Amino acid sequence: MIRLEARVQHSTLWRYSSPLLAVLLTLITGYLLFASLGQSPSDALYTFFIAPVADWYGVSELLVKTIPILLCAYGLALCFRASVWNIGAEGQLLMGGVAASTVATMFVHSDSAWAMPLTLLAGIAGGVGWAGLAALMKLRLNTNEILVTIMMNYIALNILLWAVHGPLKDPDGFNFPESALFGDSTLLPVLFADTRLHLGLVFCAIAMALSWLFISKSFLGFQTQVLGQDPSAAKMAGFNQTKLVTLVLLICGALAGLAGAGEVAGPIGQLVPQISPGYGYAAIIVAFLGRLHPVGITLAGLLMGLIYMGGEMAQIELGLPNAITGIFQGLMLFYLLSCDVLIRYRVRWTQPTTNSAKSATSAEFKTDAKAEFPHLSQSQPKGQTSAPAREQ
């Protein structure tokens, strides 16, 4: 019989091993999935995970895919460390893209040096404003941030659709729901020739370094962790919960908004309805897979970017549906949550008790009871009590 036994202390070994086990189980399940679809599992896994990065251009595309995921994940990690369950990075990214596009379309025919900085600042402001609404409702109206941020994602998506069908729609775009192409002055510079790898990679590296400093070296980071682990202790220590919750939400909104601005001013170059295939949601998986640590998040983000690229390659080379990407993401999250049980519990194998063993145990108990309490085994006439009872 298998049973779970609570650990006295959480297992550090399983804390860092469970993400690796989750990835391994995802690959094994993917192998079986490809076989069930009539594909050669080894060839399909090669197409999914190796072929997309077989050359330098593929590696650069992997980094392009990973940039918005990492920016969102770094911010989400701060929220989750404070036990602020922000699920709204997707909406904050979309609002950042809309705000950045609003400014960028004003500089379509301009060569101003302020065009790109203002575009990025507008994206950051859009994400901060959207996250600020969630913080306001949580702190002033005592709403559940999970429900609020999820619903705000759909509101942000509809604002994006309204923008590309309305005020930001390109009048010369043959009625397609998209903005005008941004001017060169608003586009992020490309880092390497013949690639789409842009300045967002530098922003990503800076965000990783700053998030590590915030978590490991700052007093605010310490306060954030105390708030997440024991809110009552944080209150007794005099930490300002309102300030900390607002801070982590606004930082996450700023990074997600920057990710949205980087997408529209980077590889896309205009505002379109599909500026994000779900980067904000994928960043949640990445944050937990990376154990809320910037280095782990970076590695997990690269893996998630590879899954996005592998899904596209599988559609082209193997004719598989687009849903294959979501399947791999879901499998990884499922196995991660399942393996995380081993952090708090250990598996125990116990021998089931048979009927004969139960009978022997019962007989042994009765024998011991008679030897210890002999007066209980003697039959007493009705209405009489035993000698020890009379003495009492």
N, C-alpha and C positions, 0 to 999 in steps of 0.2 A: 504494500500500500504506500502511495506517495502522499506526503503531507508537507506543508510549508510551516517552517518554524521561524518566528521573528528573531532577528539578530539583536544582540545587545548593542552592537555598534554597526553602523552602515559599512558595507564592504568597499574599501577603496579599490581593491582589485577589480571587482565587478563594475564599479563606477566607470572605469576607463576601458574595461574589456567588453562591456555590453554593446557599445556602438560598433566595435569591430565584429562582434558576433552577429549583430543585426544586419550589417552589410553582407557578411558571408551567407546568412540565411536568405537574404534578398537575391543574391546571385544564384543560389541553389534553386530557389523557387522560380526565378527567371529561366533557368535551364529547363526545368520541367514545363514551364509555360510555353516556351518556344517549341519544345518537342510536341506538346499537345496541339499546337497550331500547324504542325506538319513542316516545320523548319528544322534545319540542322542546328541543334543547340550550340555547338561550338562555333559554327560560322555566324550564327545570329548574335552571340555574345561578343564575338570579334567585331561585327558590324556596329554593335551598340556601344561598346566601351573602348575599342582600340582604334578602329578606322577613323573616327572623327578627329583624332589628335595624331594622326600618322605623319603629319608634316608641320612646318612652322605656321602656315596659315591656319591650320586646324587648331593649333595651340593658341594662336591669337584670338580666334573666334571663341574658344573656351573661356578666355579671360573676359571677352566682351560680354558673354552670357553671365559670367560669374559676378561682375561688378555690381549690378543692382541687387542681386541676392545678398551679397556680403554687406552692402551698406544698410540694407533693411535688417539683416540678422544682427549686426553689431548693436544697433539701437534696441532691437527686441530683447537681446541678452540683458541689457541694463534694466529693462522693465521687468523681465522675469526674475531677475535677482532680487528685485524689490517686491516680488509677489504681486506685481501689477500685470494682469493678464491681458495685455494689449494684442488683439487679433486684427488690428486695423492698419497694419503696415501697407497692405495693398491699396486701401483707400487713400492713405497719406501719399503714397507714390503717385497715384492717379491725379490727386489734387496738385501735387508738385508739378506734374507734367502739364496740367491745364494752365496753372499760373505762369510757368516758364514760357509756354507757348503764347500766352497773351502778351507778354513783353517782347518775345522774339518776333512776332508778326509786326511790331511797330518799327523794327529795324531791318525789314526785308531789303530795302534799297539804301541802307545806310552802312557806312564804313566806320562808324564810331567805335573807339576802343572800349567804350563803356557797354557795348551791346552784350557781350558774353558775360561779364560779371553781373550785370543787372538781370540777365536771364537766369543765371544760377541762383542769385539772391531771391528772385521771385519764386523759383521752385522751392527753395528752403522755406520761404515765408508761407507758401501754400501748404506744405506738409506740417509746419509748426501750427498754423491756424487750425487745421483739421484735427490734429492731436490735442490742441488746446481746448477744443469743444468737448472732446471726450474727458479731459481732465476736469473741466468745469462741471460737467454733469456728474462725474464720480464724486467730487469733493463737496459740491453744493447741494446736489439733489440726491446723493447717496445711491446712484444707479449702479448697476452691474456693468463693469467695463467690458466684459466679454460680449454681452448682448449688444451694448451700445456700439462698440467698435465694429462688430460684424455688420450691423445694420448700416453704419456709416459707410462701409465699403460699397454697398449697393447704391447708396445716395451719390457717392463720388463717381461711380461708374455712369450713372444717369446724367450727372453734370457734365462728364466728359462727352457723352453722346449728344447732349444738348449743344455743347460748344462746337462740335465738328459739324453738326447739322444747322447751326445757327450763326452766332456772332463771329466765330473763327473760321467758318467755311470759306474755302478759296473761291472767289467769284469766277475765276478762270479755270476751275478744276473739273469742268464737264459734269457738274452736279454730284461728284463723289464726296462722301463725308470725310473730308480731310482739310487741313489748313494749307496755306501756301507754303512752298518750300522756304526754309529759313535762309537768310543771307549768310554769306561766309563769315561775317563778323560775329555772328551769334553761335556758330558751330564750334564744338570742342576740337582743338587741334589733334591730329592723328600722331601717335608717337613713333610709328614705324611705317615706312613706305610699303605700299601694296597690301596694307591690312586696314581693318576698321578699328584697331585698338586705339583708344583715345585717352584724353587726359583724366578721365574718370578713374583709371587705374591708380594714378597718383593720389587722388582723393581717397580712394579705397585704402591705400597703404597708410595714409595719414590717419584715417578713421580707426584703423586697427591699432596703431600705436597709441592714439589718444584714449581709446577705450581701455587698452591694457593699463595705461597710467592711471586712468580714473578708477579702475577696479582694484589695482594692486598697490597704488602709491598715494592715493588721496584720501583725506578724511571723509569727504562726501561719499566716496565709494564704500568705505567701511560702514558709514551710516546706512547706506542703501542695503548692504548685505544684512546688517542687524535687523533692519525693518522687515526684510523678506523672511528671515528665519524666526524672529520672535518680536512681533509688533509691540507686545506689552513691555519687553525689555527696552525697545527703542523709545517708548513713551516715558518709561521711568528714567532713562538717561537724558531726557530732555530734547530728543531729536524732533525736528519739525517735520511731521509726517506730510502735511500739506505741501511743504516746499519740496520734499523729496519725490513725492508722487508726481507733482507738476514737472519737476526737473527731468525725470527719466522719460516721461511721456513727450515732453517737448524735444529732448535730444533725439528720441526715436523718430518723431515727426520730421525733424530737420534732416536726418540722414535719409529717411524714406523720400522726402521731397527732393533732396539732392539726387537721389537715384532716378526719380521721375524726370527731373530736368536733364540729367545726363543721357537718358534714353532719347528724349525728343530732340536734344541738341547734339546728340552723338550719332549712333548708327542709323537712327530713323530719319532725322533731319526735318521733321514736321510732326504735327499732331494728327494722329490717326486713332480710330477706335480701339485698336489692339496694340497699345504701347506696352502692355504687360501680359504675358501668358499665365500670370499667377505668381509672379516673383515674390510678392508680399506673403503669400501663403506658404510657398516653398521655404521662405526664410525662417518660418516657425520651426519646420523640421530641421533646418540647418542649425539653428540656435541650440536646440536640444541635442542634436547629434554631436555637436561640438562642445557639449557640456558647458555652455554659456561662457566659454573662454575664447578670447580673440584668436589664438592660434588654432584651437580645435575647430572653431567656426570657419576659419579660412580653408582648412583641409576639407571640411564637410561641404563648404560652398563650391569648391572645385568639383567635388563629386556630383553635387546637384546640377551644376552647369553641364557636366558631362552627360548626365541623364537627359537633360533637355536636348543636347546635340545628338545623343544616341537615338532619341525618339524621332527626331527629324530624319536622321540617316536611315532608320528602320522603315520609315514611310517610303523613302525614295528607293532604297535597295531591295527591301523585302516585301513591300506592299502592305505593311501592317497599319492598322488605324492609329490615329493620333492619340487615342486613349492609352496607348502603351506607356507613354510618359507618366501619366497619372497613376497607372497601375504600379509602376516601380516606386513612385513616391509614396503611395499608400502602403505598399509592402514594407518599405523601409521604416515608416512611422510605426506600423503595427508591430514589427519585430523589435523595434527600439523600446516601445512601451512594455512589451512582453518581457524582454530581457532585463529591463530595469527593476522588475520584481525581485530579481536575485540580489539587488543592492540591499534591500531591507529584509529579505527572507532567505533562508537556506532550505534546500530540498532534503527531506529525510525519507529514507526507505524503511518502513516498518513491516514486520512479519504479521500477516493477518492471524487473528486468534480463531482456532477451530473449535467445534462444539466439544470434542473430547478434551481439549485443553481447558475450555471453560468449565466442564464438569469436574475435572481434576482440581482445578483451582477452587471451585465451590466446596468440594469435599474436604480439601485441605483446610479451608477457612472454618468449616463446621467443626472439624476435629480440634483445631486450635482453640476455638471458642469454648468447646466443652471442657477442655483441659484447664482453661483459665477461669471459667465460671461454672463449676460443677453443679451449683445449686439451680442453675437455669435449666439443666437437662432433667431434673427430677420432677415428676408429675406431682402437682399439689391438689389436694381436694378442693372442691369448689367452695369459695368463701374463706379459705385459710391462706395465710401468708407464710413465707419461708422464715426460718429462724433468724437469719440476718435482718430480715425486715422487721420482726418483732422486737429485736434488740434495739433497733432504731426508734 
